[in-house]
Amino acid sequence: METETAQVKVIAHIRSDFSTKFGIPRQSGLVDELTARIVFTPPYRSQAALRGLEGFSHLWIIWEFSKARREDWSPTVRPPRLGGNQRLGVFATRSPFRPNPIGLSCVRLAGIDLHTPEGPVITVAGADLMDGTPIYDIKPYLPYADCRPEALGGFAPAPAGARLAVDIPPELLERVPEDKRAALAGVLSQDPRPSYQHDPERVYGMAFAGMEVRFQVQGDRLRVVSVEREP
């Protein structure tokens, strides 16, 4: 029998460099140079609510896959990590298509600004969230309880594949704001392409920090072919 649950409230939204999901690192913490801001909704813009948070180096963010809402659900999914060719139980994956579209990310606390026009704002590093993603809760990461070096990784024991060497021609790199260059290179090195696409002639496009970045991948090298400001 279903029981009544408490209403879940959106306490904040993320401000990140990703206006679409393409290019977002597949897990949190893979690109530490990638920063984002947590901006609280008006009822939760409280300095007191963040008291003591500065003593922690990492945070858990509980959020919603807001672009993956569905009325129904499937007990099995096709993980991209396995090429989309094998079905596994949804609870054995981190697929966004779940009975409840809830995500969990571990991020590094990069800064807290208590005095902004939008109230207190938290800056985090290594986030894997699309811009505007609703956030339900923030919790401190506790090394003694949350770190399990002996844990097994199932079908994903390590990051997928080797990092790509990234080539951004100097004339194109100049079009990227200086404070975004390391993050862009880090994101591209993770190989944003779907795991089943390996066409060396194909040109991919990725929206990042207000830019449209187009690139090709040949072997273990990614080369940026254009950088344009988004209209």
One Martini backbone bead per residue (centre of mass of N, CA, C, O) as a GRO file, in nm:
protein
  231
    1MET     BB    1   0.095   0.036   0.023
    2GLU     BB    2   0.067   0.357  -0.015
    3THR     BB    3   0.232   0.637   0.111
    4GLU     BB    4   0.257   0.936   0.240
    5THR     BB    5   0.454   1.210   0.139
    6ALA     BB    6   0.658   1.451   0.152
    7GLN     BB    7   0.722   1.745   0.026
    8VAL     BB    8   0.934   1.845  -0.226
    9LYS     BB    9   1.179   2.098  -0.231
   10VAL     BB   10   1.308   2.367  -0.396
   11ILE     BB   11   1.616   2.534  -0.297
   12ALA     BB   12   1.762   2.530  -0.588
   13HIS     BB   13   1.998   2.629  -0.848
   14ILE     BB   14   2.194   2.579  -1.120
   15ARG     BB   15   2.498   2.735  -1.251
   16SER     BB   16   2.606   2.659  -1.571
   17ASP     BB   17   2.775   2.582  -1.893
   18PHE     BB   18   2.506   2.398  -1.955
   19SER     BB   19   2.229   2.407  -2.183
   20THR     BB   20   2.300   2.110  -2.238
   21LYS     BB   21   2.379   1.766  -2.205
   22PHE     BB   22   2.596   1.789  -2.399
   23GLY     BB   23   2.916   1.729  -2.234
   24ILE     BB   24   2.854   1.624  -1.976
   25PRO     BB   25   2.977   1.473  -1.741
   26ARG     BB   26   2.911   1.142  -1.634
   27GLN     BB   27   3.047   1.251  -1.369
   28SER     BB   28   3.142   1.359  -1.087
   29GLY     BB   29   3.478   1.495  -1.060
   30LEU     BB   30   3.628   1.478  -1.350
   31VAL     BB   31   3.612   1.815  -1.362
   32ASP     BB   32   3.750   2.046  -1.158
   33GLU     BB   33   3.745   2.314  -1.347
   34LEU     BB   34   3.441   2.288  -1.313
   35THR     BB   35   3.212   2.542  -1.253
   36ALA     BB   36   2.950   2.630  -1.013
   37ARG     BB   37   2.627   2.763  -0.906
   38ILE     BB   38   2.439   2.804  -0.606
   39VAL     BB   39   2.100   2.915  -0.615
   40PHE     BB   40   1.866   3.027  -0.416
   41THR     BB   41   1.562   3.031  -0.317
   42PRO     BB   42   1.401   3.264  -0.139
   43PRO     BB   43   1.325   3.081   0.121
   44TYR     BB   44   1.665   2.987   0.125
   45ARG     BB   45   1.810   3.278   0.180
   46SER     BB   46   2.029   3.170   0.422
   47GLN     BB   47   2.301   3.210   0.618
   48ALA     BB   48   2.237   3.012   0.852
   49ALA     BB   49   2.220   2.748   0.665
   50LEU     BB   50   2.561   2.775   0.625
   51ARG     BB   51   2.661   2.720   0.894
   52GLY     BB   52   2.976   2.539   0.874
   53LEU     BB   53   3.041   2.466   0.568
   54GLU     BB   54   3.347   2.567   0.547
   55GLY     BB   55   3.463   2.287   0.686
   56PHE     BB   56   3.418   2.167   0.403
   57SER     BB   57   3.524   2.019   0.089
   58HIS     BB   58   3.253   1.847   0.042
   59LEU     BB   59   2.950   1.765  -0.149
   60TRP     BB   60   2.613   1.686  -0.155
   61ILE     BB   61   2.383   1.654  -0.432
   62ILE     BB   62   2.032   1.685  -0.463
   63TRP     BB   63   1.850   1.610  -0.766
   64GLU     BB   64   1.691   1.678  -1.085
   65PHE     BB   65   1.579   1.520  -1.378
   66SER     BB   66   1.408   1.753  -1.550
   67LYS     BB   67   1.454   1.614  -1.859
   68ALA     BB   68   1.337   1.301  -1.742
   69ARG     BB   69   1.039   1.300  -1.737
   70ARG     BB   70   0.794   1.042  -1.648
   71GLU     BB   71   0.509   0.842  -1.622
   72ASP     BB   72   0.690   0.605  -1.667
   73TRP     BB   73   0.863   0.282  -1.632
   74SER     BB   74   1.168   0.087  -1.634
   75PRO     BB   75   1.346  -0.191  -1.509
   76THR     BB   76   1.516  -0.133  -1.772
   77VAL     BB   77   1.837  -0.047  -1.923
   78ARG     BB   78   2.081   0.125  -2.148
   79PRO     BB   79   2.396   0.158  -2.101
   80PRO     BB   80   2.638   0.346  -2.249
   81ARG     BB   81   2.887   0.191  -2.132
   82LEU     BB   82   2.761  -0.073  -2.312
   83GLY     BB   83   2.654   0.061  -2.594
   84GLY     BB   84   2.333  -0.004  -2.575
   85ASN     BB   85   2.321  -0.353  -2.580
   86GLN     BB   86   2.244  -0.371  -2.265
   87ARG     BB   87   2.049  -0.489  -2.006
   88LEU     BB   88   1.965  -0.330  -1.695
   89GLY     BB   89   1.896  -0.249  -1.397
   90VAL     BB   90   1.810   0.056  -1.285
   91PHE     BB   91   1.950   0.001  -0.989
   92ALA     BB   92   2.241  -0.058  -1.155
   93THR     BB   93   2.219   0.251  -1.225
   94ARG     BB   94   2.244   0.615  -1.347
   95SER     BB   95   1.995   0.664  -1.476
   96PRO     BB   96   1.747   0.912  -1.544
   97PHE     BB   97   1.540   0.665  -1.584
   98ARG     BB   98   1.317   0.678  -1.321
   99PRO     BB   99   1.078   0.672  -1.094
  100ASN     BB  100   1.280   0.888  -0.969
  101PRO     BB  101   1.444   1.187  -1.089
  102ILE     BB  102   1.728   1.131  -0.912
  103GLY     BB  103   2.025   1.294  -0.815
  104LEU     BB  104   2.389   1.237  -0.739
  105SER     BB  105   2.651   1.460  -0.612
  106CYS     BB  106   3.004   1.508  -0.592
  107VAL     BB  107   3.156   1.805  -0.463
  108ARG     BB  108   3.353   2.086  -0.455
  109LEU     BB  109   3.427   2.335  -0.235
  110ALA     BB  110   3.505   2.673  -0.359
  111GLY     BB  111   3.269   2.864  -0.231
  112ILE     BB  112   3.137   3.148  -0.028
  113ASP     BB  113   2.869   3.390  -0.081
  114LEU     BB  114   2.677   3.594   0.135
  115HIS     BB  115   2.692   3.870  -0.069
  116THR     BB  116   2.429   3.885  -0.279
  117PRO     BB  117   2.153   3.966  -0.468
  118GLU     BB  118   2.079   3.632  -0.421
  119GLY     BB  119   2.235   3.576  -0.191
  120PRO     BB  120   2.362   3.300  -0.106
  121VAL     BB  121   2.657   3.145  -0.266
  122ILE     BB  122   2.767   2.845  -0.420
  123THR     BB  123   3.080   2.713  -0.511
  124VAL     BB  124   3.156   2.453  -0.745
  125ALA     BB  125   3.338   2.149  -0.827
  126GLY     BB  126   3.251   1.896  -1.060
  127ALA     BB  127   2.989   1.932  -1.197
  128ASP     BB  128   2.690   1.737  -1.357
  129LEU     BB  129   2.504   1.996  -1.445
  130MET     BB  130   2.252   2.159  -1.572
  131ASP     BB  131   2.125   2.441  -1.637
  132GLY     BB  132   1.865   2.481  -1.388
  133THR     BB  133   1.881   2.267  -1.189
  134PRO     BB  134   1.718   2.120  -0.945
  135ILE     BB  135   1.745   2.148  -0.586
  136TYR     BB  136   1.688   1.965  -0.275
  137ASP     BB  137   1.990   1.915  -0.155
  138ILE     BB  138   2.250   1.960   0.105
  139LYS     BB  139   2.552   1.779   0.193
  140PRO     BB  140   2.799   1.669   0.373
  141TYR     BB  141   3.107   1.528   0.337
  142LEU     BB  142   3.215   1.215   0.496
  143PRO     BB  143   3.497   1.039   0.501
  144TYR     BB  144   3.438   0.813   0.724
  145ALA     BB  145   3.151   0.732   0.570
  146ASP     BB  146   3.181   0.783   0.236
  147CYS     BB  147   3.448   0.623   0.224
  148ARG     BB  148   3.517   0.325  -0.001
  149PRO     BB  149   3.791   0.165  -0.112
  150GLU     BB  150   3.654  -0.144  -0.129
  151ALA     BB  151   3.471  -0.089  -0.346
  152LEU     BB  152   3.260  -0.187  -0.604
  153GLY     BB  153   3.197  -0.114  -0.973
  154GLY     BB  154   3.112  -0.325  -1.150
  155PHE     BB  155   3.065  -0.218  -1.485
  156ALA     BB  156   3.219   0.062  -1.343
  157PRO     BB  157   3.537   0.068  -1.215
  158ALA     BB  158   3.603   0.298  -1.431
  159PRO     BB  159   3.669   0.512  -1.638
  160ALA     BB  160   3.589   0.568  -1.961
  161GLY     BB  161   3.851   0.535  -2.091
  162ALA     BB  162   4.064   0.746  -2.236
  163ARG     BB  163   4.203   1.032  -2.253
  164LEU     BB  164   4.205   1.300  -2.451
  165ALA     BB  165   4.367   1.481  -2.679
  166VAL     BB  166   4.374   1.839  -2.693
  167ASP     BB  167   4.307   2.058  -2.979
  168ILE     BB  168   4.351   2.418  -2.967
  169PRO     BB  169   4.375   2.658  -3.153
  170PRO     BB  170   4.483   2.970  -3.082
  171GLU     BB  171   4.255   3.131  -3.240
  172LEU     BB  172   4.029   2.977  -3.072
  173LEU     BB  173   4.117   3.019  -2.776
  174GLU     BB  174   4.070   3.335  -2.782
  175ARG     BB  175   3.744   3.292  -2.773
  176VAL     BB  176   3.802   3.198  -2.487
  177PRO     BB  177   3.770   3.246  -2.184
  178GLU     BB  178   4.019   3.220  -1.963
  179ASP     BB  179   3.833   3.086  -1.722
  180LYS     BB  180   3.738   2.837  -1.948
  181ARG     BB  181   3.971   2.665  -2.072
  182ALA     BB  182   4.025   2.430  -1.875
  183ALA     BB  183   3.734   2.323  -1.872
  184LEU     BB  184   3.706   2.263  -2.170
  185ALA     BB  185   3.942   2.064  -2.193
  186GLY     BB  186   3.831   1.865  -1.980
  187VAL     BB  187   3.568   1.793  -2.122
  188LEU     BB  188   3.691   1.693  -2.394
  189SER     BB  189   3.878   1.466  -2.269
  190GLN     BB  190   3.610   1.281  -2.201
  191ASP     BB  191   3.438   1.240  -2.441
  192PRO     BB  192   3.121   1.343  -2.543
  193ARG     BB  193   3.052   1.117  -2.699
  194PRO     BB  194   2.894   0.867  -2.783
  195SER     BB  195   2.997   0.540  -2.738
  196TYR     BB  196   2.887   0.455  -3.051
  197GLN     BB  197   3.068   0.696  -3.168
  198HIS     BB  198   3.347   0.677  -3.444
  199ASP     BB  199   3.354   0.920  -3.649
  200PRO     BB  200   3.619   1.100  -3.789
  201GLU     BB  201   3.428   1.300  -3.980
  202ARG     BB  202   3.268   1.402  -3.759
  203VAL     BB  203   3.085   1.686  -3.642
  204TYR     BB  204   3.069   1.831  -3.330
  205GLY     BB  205   2.836   1.989  -3.097
  206MET     BB  206   2.890   2.229  -2.818
  207ALA     BB  207   2.752   2.373  -2.542
  208PHE     BB  208   2.958   2.645  -2.388
  209ALA     BB  209   2.951   2.928  -2.226
  210GLY     BB  210   2.802   3.065  -2.489
  211MET     BB  211   2.913   2.839  -2.684
  212GLU     BB  212   3.009   2.691  -3.000
  213VAL     BB  213   3.158   2.373  -3.010
  214ARG     BB  214   3.366   2.226  -3.258
  215PHE     BB  215   3.445   1.871  -3.336
  216GLN     BB  216   3.700   1.616  -3.368
  217VAL     BB  217   3.772   1.253  -3.382
  218GLN     BB  218   4.104   1.090  -3.382
  219GLY     BB  219   4.126   0.856  -3.196
  220ASP     BB  220   4.310   1.019  -2.922
  221ARG     BB  221   4.215   1.291  -3.082
  222LEU     BB  222   4.104   1.627  -3.027
  223ARG     BB  223   3.961   1.875  -3.256
  224VAL     BB  224   3.911   2.202  -3.286
  225VAL     BB  225   3.719   2.391  -3.548
  226SER     BB  226   3.516   2.573  -3.363
  227VAL     BB  227   3.427   2.910  -3.227
  228GLU     BB  228   3.108   3.033  -3.114
  229ARG     BB  229   2.877   3.243  -3.047
  230GLU     BB  230   2.580   3.242  -2.926
  231PRO     BB  231   2.273   3.383  -3.031
   0.00000   0.00000   0.00000
